[in-house]
């Protein structure tokens, strides 16, 4: 069975070109490419937008007819903030895993709390585990995040996606690449994802378990957020 999957750092649904919150651009993008499973980063929960009765991910999912789950990582300006999963298929089990804080030395700058969503999605008679995350900016945070993902893996089929804040040639990715398939291998050339108007860094990734076939991968050159969306097609 073929599936389309997408990872997208939305920058809390702010339109990169106009600087204002713009849900319709994201909804239009999803409608255009029709991914079956989506991981969203930098998304707010209920209370951020006074014009919404729900969180940002719930609003987008309701408009599109997707199942959804928002996983809080932290609070920004007292509003829940984190990641989300949208799925055309039922989400039958889900939890938010906190990434451990690094050891903070005296004088070390503030770390933003980070987390991982771990979801089990029922796709007809199959189950697939989906992880989405947004790792920190510092190496010790990134290492904690990767180790937490690896410890959470099982023998089930799985997808890992998100904004890792790690450039493609960084050795921090090696422990994950040794046990997964990196969708980047299907790119015709290495394409950066940030900043969207002049991409210089490859921060966004899709990995799968080795019992999943990655058929194609594509960085979508559409400036909506500060990151470019990443779309992959897999076969489970």
C-alpha positions as CSV (number, residue, x, y, z in Angstrom):
1,X,0.0,0.0,0.0
2,X,1.3,3.4,-1.0
3,X,1.2,6.4,1.4
4,X,2.2,10.1,1.1
5,X,3.7,11.6,4.2
6,X,4.7,15.2,4.8
7,X,6.7,17.0,7.5
8,X,6.3,20.8,7.8
9,X,7.5,23.3,10.3
10,X,4.7,25.9,10.1
11,X,6.2,28.6,12.2
12,X,2.9,28.7,14.1
13,X,1.0,29.1,10.8
14,X,2.6,32.5,10.1
15,X,2.8,33.4,6.4
16,X,6.5,34.0,5.7
17,X,5.7,36.6,3.0
18,X,3.1,38.6,4.8
19,X,4.0,38.0,8.5
20,X,0.4,37.3,9.5
21,X,-1.3,34.0,10.6
22,X,-2.6,32.3,7.5
23,X,-4.3,28.9,7.9
24,X,-5.7,28.9,4.3
25,X,-2.2,28.8,2.8
26,X,-1.4,25.6,4.7
27,X,-4.9,24.1,4.0
28,X,-4.4,24.8,0.3
29,X,-0.9,23.2,0.4
30,X,-2.3,20.0,2.0
31,X,-5.2,19.9,-0.4
32,X,-2.8,20.2,-3.3
33,X,-0.4,17.4,-2.4
34,X,-2.9,15.2,-0.4
35,X,-0.6,13.6,2.1
36,X,-2.0,10.7,4.1
37,X,0.0,11.5,7.3
38,X,1.4,14.9,8.2
39,X,3.8,16.0,11.0
40,X,3.6,19.7,11.9
41,X,6.1,21.6,14.0
42,X,5.9,25.0,15.7
43,X,2.2,24.8,16.2
44,X,0.0,26.3,19.0
45,X,-2.7,24.5,21.0
46,X,-6.0,26.0,22.1
47,X,-5.8,29.5,23.4
48,X,-3.3,31.1,21.1
49,X,-5.7,32.4,18.5
50,X,-8.7,34.2,19.9
51,X,-10.5,33.7,16.6
52,X,-10.4,29.9,17.0
53,X,-12.3,27.7,19.4
54,X,-9.6,25.0,19.0
55,X,-5.9,24.8,18.6
56,X,-4.2,25.5,15.2
57,X,-3.8,21.8,14.3
58,X,-7.4,21.0,15.2
59,X,-8.6,23.8,13.1
60,X,-6.6,22.7,10.0
61,X,-7.6,19.0,10.5
62,X,-11.3,19.9,10.9
63,X,-11.2,21.8,7.6
64,X,-9.6,18.9,5.8
65,X,-11.3,16.0,7.5
66,X,-8.2,14.5,9.1
67,X,-7.8,12.9,12.5
68,X,-5.4,14.9,14.6
69,X,-3.4,15.1,17.8
70,X,-1.5,18.0,19.3
71,X,1.4,17.3,21.6
72,X,2.5,20.1,23.9
73,X,6.3,20.6,24.2
74,X,6.3,23.8,26.2
75,X,4.3,27.0,26.8
76,X,5.1,30.3,25.0
77,X,3.5,33.4,26.4
78,X,1.4,31.0,28.6
79,X,0.0,29.2,25.5
80,X,0.6,25.5,24.7
81,X,3.2,25.0,21.9
82,X,4.6,22.0,20.2
83,X,4.0,19.5,17.4
84,X,1.0,17.8,15.8
85,X,0.1,14.8,13.7
86,X,-2.7,14.8,11.1
87,X,-3.8,11.5,9.6
88,X,-6.4,10.4,7.1
89,X,-6.5,7.1,9.1
90,X,-7.5,6.5,12.7
91,X,-5.0,7.3,15.4
92,X,-5.5,4.4,17.8
93,X,-2.8,5.1,20.4
94,X,-0.7,8.2,21.1
95,X,1.5,9.9,23.6
96,X,3.8,12.8,24.0
97,X,7.3,11.9,25.1
98,X,9.4,14.6,26.8
99,X,13.0,15.0,25.6
100,X,15.2,15.2,28.7
101,X,16.8,18.5,29.4
102,X,20.5,18.6,28.9
103,X,22.7,19.1,31.9
104,X,22.8,22.9,32.3
105,X,26.2,24.3,33.2
106,X,26.5,27.6,35.0
107,X,26.0,30.4,32.6
108,X,24.5,28.2,29.9
109,X,21.8,29.8,27.9
110,X,18.1,28.8,28.2
111,X,16.9,25.6,26.6
112,X,13.4,25.5,25.2
113,X,11.5,22.3,26.3
114,X,11.2,19.8,23.5
115,X,9.1,16.7,22.9
116,X,8.2,13.9,20.5
117,X,4.8,12.6,19.5
118,X,4.6,8.9,19.2
119,X,1.4,7.7,17.4
120,X,0.1,4.3,16.3
121,X,-2.0,4.7,13.2
122,X,-4.4,2.0,11.9
123,X,-4.1,1.7,8.1
124,X,-6.6,-0.9,7.0
125,X,-5.3,-4.1,8.5
126,X,-1.9,-2.7,9.2
127,X,-0.5,-0.6,12.1
128,X,2.3,1.9,11.7
129,X,4.1,3.9,14.3
130,X,4.7,7.6,13.5
131,X,7.0,9.9,15.4
132,X,7.2,13.7,14.8
133,X,9.5,16.0,16.6
134,X,11.3,19.4,16.6
135,X,14.7,19.1,18.1
136,X,16.6,21.9,19.9
137,X,19.2,24.3,18.5
138,X,22.2,23.0,20.6
139,X,24.1,19.8,20.0
140,X,23.4,18.4,23.5
141,X,19.7,18.9,23.0
142,X,19.8,17.3,19.6
143,X,21.7,14.3,20.9
144,X,19.1,13.8,23.7
145,X,16.3,14.0,21.2
146,X,17.9,11.4,18.8
147,X,18.6,9.0,21.7
148,X,15.0,9.4,23.0
149,X,13.7,8.5,19.6
150,X,15.9,5.5,19.2
151,X,14.9,4.2,22.7
152,X,11.2,4.5,21.7
153,X,11.5,2.3,18.6
154,X,10.1,-1.2,18.4
155,X,10.0,-3.9,15.7
156,X,6.9,-2.3,14.3
157,X,6.9,-0.4,11.0
158,X,7.6,3.2,11.8
159,X,8.1,6.7,10.3
160,X,10.2,9.4,12.0
161,X,9.9,13.0,10.7
162,X,10.3,16.6,11.8
163,X,12.6,19.6,12.1
164,X,15.9,18.3,13.5
165,X,17.8,21.6,13.3
166,X,20.7,19.5,12.1
167,X,22.3,19.9,8.7
168,X,22.5,16.8,6.5
169,X,26.2,16.3,6.9
170,X,26.3,16.4,10.7
171,X,27.5,13.2,12.3
172,X,24.8,13.5,15.0
173,X,22.4,11.9,12.5
174,X,24.6,8.8,12.0
175,X,23.1,6.7,14.9
176,X,19.6,7.2,13.4
177,X,20.7,6.6,9.9
178,X,22.4,3.3,10.8
179,X,19.0,1.8,11.8
180,X,16.6,3.5,9.4
181,X,16.3,4.6,5.8
182,X,16.7,8.3,5.2
183,X,14.3,9.6,2.5
184,X,17.1,12.0,1.5
185,X,18.6,9.1,-0.5
186,X,15.6,9.5,-2.9
187,X,16.3,13.2,-3.6
188,X,17.8,13.8,-7.0
189,X,20.1,16.3,-5.2
190,X,20.4,17.5,-1.7
191,X,17.9,20.3,-1.3
192,X,18.0,22.7,1.7
193,X,14.7,23.5,3.6
194,X,15.6,26.7,5.5
195,X,15.1,29.6,5.1
196,X,12.4,29.1,2.6
197,X,13.1,32.2,0.5
198,X,16.8,31.4,0.1
199,X,17.4,27.8,1.4
200,X,20.9,27.1,2.8
201,X,20.4,24.4,5.4
202,X,18.8,21.0,5.3
203,X,17.0,20.7,8.7
204,X,13.8,18.7,7.9
205,X,13.8,14.9,7.6
206,X,11.8,11.8,7.0
207,X,13.2,8.4,8.1
208,X,11.5,5.0,8.0
209,X,12.1,1.6,9.4
210,X,13.9,-0.7,7.0
211,X,10.8,-2.8,6.3
212,X,9.2,0.2,4.6
213,X,10.0,1.1,1.0
214,X,10.6,4.8,0.2
215,X,9.5,5.4,-3.4
216,X,10.2,9.1,-3.7
217,X,11.1,12.3,-1.8
218,X,10.5,15.9,-2.8
219,X,11.2,19.2,-1.2
220,X,8.2,21.4,-2.0
221,X,9.4,24.8,-3.3
222,X,6.5,26.8,-2.0
223,X,7.1,29.7,0.4
224,X,4.5,29.5,3.1
225,X,6.4,29.2,6.4
226,X,10.1,29.9,7.0
227,X,10.7,26.2,6.2
228,X,9.9,24.4,3.0
229,X,7.6,21.3,3.3
230,X,9.1,17.9,2.7
231,X,6.9,15.2,1.0
232,X,7.7,11.5,0.7
233,X,5.9,8.6,-0.9
234,X,6.3,5.2,0.9
235,X,5.0,1.7,0.5
236,X,4.1,-0.4,3.5
